[in-house]
Amino acid sequence: MHEYGKSNWESLWEKLEQAGNVGIDYVINPSLYPQILNFLAQHPNSIVVDFGCGTNLMGIQLLFGYKASIPALQNNPNVDHARFNTLLYIGVEGSQELIDQSNRYFHDIGEPKNIASVQTHIDKNFSLFDNQSVDLCVSRNFLMHLSLEDFLAHMADVSKILKPGSFYIFTTLNPNYELKKAGREMVNGERYEFQHGKSGEYGIFYHYYKTREFFKETIGKYFEIEKIEDCTPISDKYTETHARYYDSEPMAQTYVLKVK
Ligand SMILES: C[S@@+](CC[C@H](N)C(=O)[O-])C[C@H]1O[C@@H](n2cnc3c(N)ncnc32)[C@H](O)[C@@H]1O
């Protein structure tokens, strides 16, 4: 058994999803979704893999979400074309509880045939997809969960399963934001507790801190970095309630990587 969080955090994660999540909806998705939609709008019959997909809510929103109620989908001209082009969206997730919840979501939206969630732990032994079988890999707030060794293996695996010239598009926390949140210096590879919410009210996760240098050096072995974009809030509505997202040190960054 693998440990994904501490004390009942899966149900807290579900609550967070249902309550709406300012960081995800107004800071991260507005940077991440346009990159994914842009790729999909240009690539018919795409097979997409989402690593550490949780309840697969990102896939559900991208493919079936009601555009008017999702800030990052409003006004994006690529949504319909990207949806049409997505042959299959597969989420991979370690927690069976979150997979069960994703299956309940699928039930609620009428069991669509082009999205699925698979329960598997991702580490250095992970091998689920054939070489050059995937058009696009994505992840959101997942890579911080991997140890240095597993992160290296993950990047190598993604570079193998992607078709030539394809992309890995993801958002991950800014290491400097992680340092601030931890409130202390950390060394590369250090495992630490990361609190969701101001004081952990949305659960506590384990992350492995990775320096920016290690991160870039590792991805550079397998990918060309096409773009790194800071995730900054698209609305001023939350300056008081969520001041941390308006800090000069952005919470997260979106990477667009092209396989070498
Ligand atoms: C912060 S959550 C993000 C979930 C989802 N990507 C989203 O943005 O809604 C990170 C997810 O990664 C999963 N996870 C962490 N380590 C994993 C591993 N080694 N293998 C598979 N899933 C993992 C966790 O269970 C959790 O669902």
The ligand as an SDF file (V2000), in Angstrom:
LIG
                    3D

 27 29  0  0  0  0  0  0  0  0999 V2000
   -2.6130   17.6980   -5.4680 C   0  0  0  0  0  0  0  0  0  0  0  0
   -3.4500   16.3200   -6.0980 S   0  0  0  0  0  0  0  0  0  0  0  0
   -3.8850   16.8790   -7.7420 C   0  0  0  0  0  0  0  0  0  0  0  0
   -4.9550   16.0470   -8.3760 C   0  0  0  0  0  0  0  0  0  0  0  0
   -5.3450   16.4560   -9.7980 C   0  0  0  0  0  0  0  0  0  0  0  0
   -4.2030   16.4390  -10.6780 N   0  0  0  0  0  0  0  0  0  0  0  0
   -5.9880   17.8010   -9.8070 C   0  0  0  0  0  0  0  0  0  0  0  0
   -5.2960   18.7890  -10.0990 O   0  0  0  0  0  0  0  0  0  0  0  0
   -7.1850   17.8950   -9.4950 O   0  0  0  0  0  0  0  0  0  0  0  0
   -2.1390   15.1700   -6.4840 C   0  0  0  0  0  0  0  0  0  0  0  0
   -2.6380   13.8090   -6.8720 C   0  0  0  0  0  0  0  0  0  0  0  0
   -1.5610   12.9510   -7.2100 O   0  0  0  0  0  0  0  0  0  0  0  0
   -1.8180   11.6550   -6.6670 C   0  0  0  0  0  0  0  0  0  0  0  0
   -0.5280   10.9820   -6.5010 N   0  0  0  0  0  0  0  0  0  0  0  0
    0.4870   11.3850   -5.7140 C   0  0  0  0  0  0  0  0  0  0  0  0
    1.5390   10.5600   -5.8530 N   0  0  0  0  0  0  0  0  0  0  0  0
    1.1740    9.6240   -6.7470 C   0  0  0  0  0  0  0  0  0  0  0  0
    1.8340    8.5080   -7.3180 C   0  0  0  0  0  0  0  0  0  0  0  0
    3.1040    8.2240   -7.0040 N   0  0  0  0  0  0  0  0  0  0  0  0
    1.1650    7.7490   -8.2130 N   0  0  0  0  0  0  0  0  0  0  0  0
   -0.1030    8.0500   -8.5580 C   0  0  0  0  0  0  0  0  0  0  0  0
   -0.7860    9.0980   -8.0540 N   0  0  0  0  0  0  0  0  0  0  0  0
   -0.1460    9.8870   -7.1560 C   0  0  0  0  0  0  0  0  0  0  0  0
   -2.5280   11.9570   -5.3750 C   0  0  0  0  0  0  0  0  0  0  0  0
   -3.2550   10.8400   -4.8970 O   0  0  0  0  0  0  0  0  0  0  0  0
   -3.4070   13.1250   -5.7680 C   0  0  0  0  0  0  0  0  0  0  0  0
   -4.6300   12.7200   -6.2900 O   0  0  0  0  0  0  0  0  0  0  0  0
  1  2  1  0
  2  3  1  0
  2 10  1  0
  3  4  1  0
  4  5  1  0
  5  6  1  0
  5  7  1  0
  7  8  2  0
  7  9  1  0
 10 11  1  0
 11 12  1  0
 11 26  1  0
 12 13  1  0
 13 14  1  0
 13 24  1  0
 14 15  1  0
 14 23  1  0
 15 16  2  0
 16 17  1  0
 17 18  1  0
 17 23  2  0
 18 19  1  0
 18 20  2  0
 20 21  1  0
 21 22  2  0
 22 23  1  0
 24 25  1  0
 24 26  1  0
 26 27  1  0
M  CHG  2   2   1   9  -1
M  END
$$$$
